[in-house]
Amino acid sequence: MITILLVIQKFKKKFLYIDIFSFVFLSLIIFDPYVIYEVGFQFSFAVTFAILLSAKWVSYSTSTLWNIVQISFVSQMAILPLQLHYFYIFQPLSILLNVIIIPYFTLFVIPLMYIATLLSFLPKQVLFILDNSFQWIHSVVVNFLVWVDTYLSFPLFMNGLSITAVIVYYIFFFRFMYELEIKRMKVAFLSGVLFCLPIIFGALKPYLSEEGIVTMFDIGQGDAILIETPYRQDTLLVDAGSTFDFESMEASRSVYKQILRPYFYSRGITHLDAIILTHEDLDHIGSLEYILEEVTVDTIMVSSFFDDQLIKNIQASFPNQIIKRIEAVQTIRGNFTNFHVLSPTSDHQSLNDNSLVLYADLGAKWLFTGDIGSDVEKTLIKNHPEMNIDILKVAHHGSNTSSDSVYIEEIDPDFGLISVGRNNRYGHPSVEVIETLESKGIDILRTDLHGAIQYYFSNNQGTFLIHSP
């Protein structure tokens, strides 16, 4: 756009900025029609279009500082629905921070880049000094932003707006800007309130919904199940698995960064009532550290036989975190439903067999089983002979050490959910387990075939939604 503008001025021609904007927009689409789907393209043109339309309003002020605030506000508001759609986050403080960042890049970084190019003929020693000086200044700015993000960050997390909400937002946003331009402040104020309403209702939606959601994440060879009860009365995570490096046996951040955190953002979740860790394996607890760094968790719950050293390590890293041991026959009481602890009743001298087993009514009768083996399964049906299940979280990713045919027949589930990695090295789920479940007429849902599995429920009924990988 700037290049075209300079050429036009050179030939002393006059065009409206909006015409130049439209010409560039159409030219890029003709050259590459798919560019319209790129986030950068959408953001750039939405911001530029909004600034061009706001030029008259901005020109009313002679204060450079206030002009920057105006441009920052218009830019942020113009892309807000897009930002929520792609990233689920809105940081109101960014409008004020741009008062610093826009001049920093406009008056310092970008000019310096051009100057550095022109001075590239200078001796290396001189260039080294210039480069180090720039890096030092830039690191100060970046560290300041990190400090603000750490101590002054109050972002809004929510899912993208519906098409209707987006239309309403832009209608009243443009009306708001128009009323500001013609200085009808009362009508502008009303329009400002109205264009904020879709955002407010979008953020409140989970707290107004009578529908609960159980989400089994597709995290590969591991378990992580998020439970959101109606009206956001309870938000719990059963296990927080991750992938890990087989050489170092250290948990990777990738599952939290690429799967769990984006989903938390999309649902506006910054707080969990509890994380229930069934047992100590990394494929069940590996993402815990990364969650605790960014999400407020009221209580971490573990079994009576959970490793003491692991608890000490968690408390050393997060000294204010509450960790509670729970035993069989105890009940975890929630605002919407209770989770009954069925196992372990004794120390089985095995991490897997010492897994917490939970029963809960979430629109259907659920059984969460961790990685228990067939011996524990037999104990379960012996201690709870009347237990009848609608939805079973199949133990140990469908390993043949679990899902004994007698046990499956006794609890008689309608659905079996298996969290398992695609083409995993363990051969999970085993052929024997699949045959057992199919022979009992149980519908099988697997994360390796169906992606993330979600169960929406309300009023003692529910339905599954799957996301093919």
RACORCOR-V140970 format. One record per residue. PSI is psi in whole degrees, 0 to 359 (NA if undefined). NEAR is the number of other ideal C-beta (glycine too) atoms within 10 Angstrom. Layout:
BEGIN
PSI_NEAR + PSI_NEAR
END
This chain:
BEGIN
317_14 + 319_8 + 314_8 + 319_15 + 318_12 + 321_9 + 316_10 + 316_14 + 325_11 + 322_8 + 11_6 + 40_6 + 159_8 + 127_7 + 150_12 + 143_9 + 324_14 + 331_13 + 318_12 + 316_16 + 312_17 + 321_13 + 314_13 + 318_16 + 309_18 + 323_10 + 316_11 + 322_16 + 321_13 + 319_9 + 318_8 + 94_11 + 331_9 + 353_8 + 338_14 + 341_12 + 353_8 + 136_12 + 317_13 + 319_8 + 311_16 + 314_16 + 313_16 + 313_15 + 326_18 + 316_19 + 312_18 + 317_18 + 315_15 + 320_20 + 319_17 + 317_15 + 335_17 + 5_21 + 319_13 + 315_11 + 316_17 + 325_16 + 345_11 + 332_12 + 142_12 + 359_7 + 120_9 + 319_8 + 315_10 + 326_13 + 320_15 + 318_19 + 317_17 + 312_20 + 319_20 + 317_18 + 311_16 + 317_22 + 314_21 + 316_18 + 328_22 + 328_24 + 2_21 + 311_21 + 322_24 + 318_17 + 317_19 + 326_26 + 318_16 + 323_13 + 352_14 + 20_21 + 140_15 + 125_18 + 98_15 + 329_11 + 340_13 + 331_15 + 319_17 + 323_15 + 331_16 + 341_19 + 331_15 + 315_14 + 319_17 + 310_16 + 325_13 + 313_15 + 321_15 + 318_11 + 345_10 + 298_14 + 305_14 + 313_11 + 322_11 + 326_17 + 316_11 + 317_9 + 318_11 + 323_14 + 318_8 + 333_8 + 12_12 + 347_8 + 347_6 + 161_13 + 153_8 + 326_8 + 320_8 + 316_10 + 325_14 + 317_11 + 315_12 + 317_15 + 314_12 + 322_10 + 315_11 + 316_15 + 323_10 + 313_9 + 316_14 + 322_14 + 326_10 + 316_10 + 314_15 + 317_10 + 325_10 + 316_13 + 321_13 + 319_10 + 315_10 + 317_16 + 332_13 + 318_8 + 341_7 + 20_10 + 121_10 + 68_8 + 161_15 + 124_18 + 132_18 + 163_22 + 166_17 + 157_17 + 155_21 + 163_14 + 318_9 + 315_9 + 323_18 + 316_17 + 314_13 + 316_17 + 309_22 + 326_17 + 310_13 + 336_19 + 313_22 + 325_15 + 319_17 + 312_21 + 322_22 + 316_16 + 325_19 + 320_20 + 321_17 + 7_11 + 38_9 + 86_13 + 326_11 + 315_8 + 323_14 + 317_18 + 315_13 + 316_15 + 323_21 + 319_18 + 317_12 + 323_16 + 346_21 + 337_15 + 317_13 + 324_23 + 315_18 + 313_12 + 324_15 + 319_20 + 327_16 + 348_13 + 313_17 + 332_19 + 352_11 + 354_10 + 133_15 + 3_9 + 132_15 + 162_22 + 132_20 + 123_27 + 117_20 + 111_24 + 147_25 + 89_25 + 17_26 + 219_20 + 76_20 + 174_27 + 138_29 + 115_29 + 119_23 + 132_22 + 118_26 + 115_22 + 164_23 + 145_22 + 22_15 + 40_21 + 323_14 + 140_22 + 109_22 + 149_25 + 120_26 + 107_26 + 154_30 + 66_32 + 170_28 + 168_28 + 167_19 + 159_18 + 123_10 + 337_8 + 310_6 + 342_8 + 33_8 + 143_12 + 144_23 + 149_17 + 349_16 + 320_14 + 316_25 + 314_26 + 321_13 + 341_11 + 301_18 + 309_24 + 314_20 + 323_14 + 318_16 + 314_22 + 314_19 + 333_17 + 4_20 + 29_20 + 113_20 + 1_15 + 135_12 + 135_22 + 323_19 + 151_21 + 122_25 + 115_25 + 115_27 + 322_31 + 185_25 + 350_19 + 144_20 + 330_18 + 1_25 + 342_25 + 0_26 + 331_24 + 359_31 + 312_26 + 317_17 + 326_20 + 314_20 + 336_18 + 334_11 + 342_11 + 136_18 + 125_12 + 121_21 + 309_14 + 139_16 + 129_25 + 132_23 + 168_23 + 168_23 + 338_16 + 14_21 + 144_21 + 126_13 + 320_8 + 322_8 + 321_15 + 317_15 + 321_11 + 318_12 + 315_19 + 331_14 + 321_8 + 330_12 + 76_16 + 336_7 + 1_5 + 131_16 + 126_12 + 128_18 + 131_13 + 137_12 + 151_19 + 163_13 + 148_16 + 352_11 + 160_15 + 127_11 + 111_21 + 123_9 + 176_17 + 331_12 + 315_16 + 166_20 + 148_14 + 116_26 + 127_17 + 118_21 + 338_23 + 155_27 + 141_23 + 345_16 + 169_12 + 114_11 + 2_18 + 33_8 + 131_16 + 313_17 + 312_21 + 342_26 + 10_25 + 142_30 + 136_29 + 126_25 + 140_24 + 135_20 + 151_22 + 107_15 + 69_23 + 346_23 + 168_18 + 116_17 + 148_26 + 117_23 + 124_25 + 359_25 + 230_29 + 33_24 + 155_29 + 183_20 + 328_19 + 318_14 + 325_26 + 318_24 + 322_14 + 321_20 + 312_22 + 337_17 + 317_9 + 336_13 + 68_17 + 338_8 + 1_6 + 127_15 + 128_11 + 143_20 + 317_17 + 122_25 + 127_24 + 103_25 + 131_29 + 149_29 + 41_28 + 25_25 + 22_27 + 151_22 + 0_17 + 352_17 + 184_26 + 49_28 + 141_20 + 323_15 + 316_12 + 314_20 + 318_23 + 323_12 + 315_19 + 338_19 + 60_14 + 158_22 + 327_14 + 143_20 + 121_25 + 127_24 + 119_27 + 113_31 + 148_23 + 147_18 + 133_12 + 42_6 + 156_14 + 347_8 + 351_13 + 23_12 + 146_20 + 150_25 + 155_18 + 322_10 + 318_13 + 317_26 + 316_18 + 320_11 + 313_21 + 316_23 + 324_12 + 337_11 + 5_15 + 28_8 + 131_20 + 129_13 + 128_17 + 126_20 + 138_23 + 333_26 + 335_20 + 326_14 + 358_19 + 204_16 + 139_19 + 125_22 + 141_17 + 116_24 + 130_17 + 153_22 + 148_13 + 49_9 + 28_9 + 158_9 + 175_19 + 152_9 + 145_16 + 126_12 + 153_17 + 99_12 + 134_8 + NA_11
END
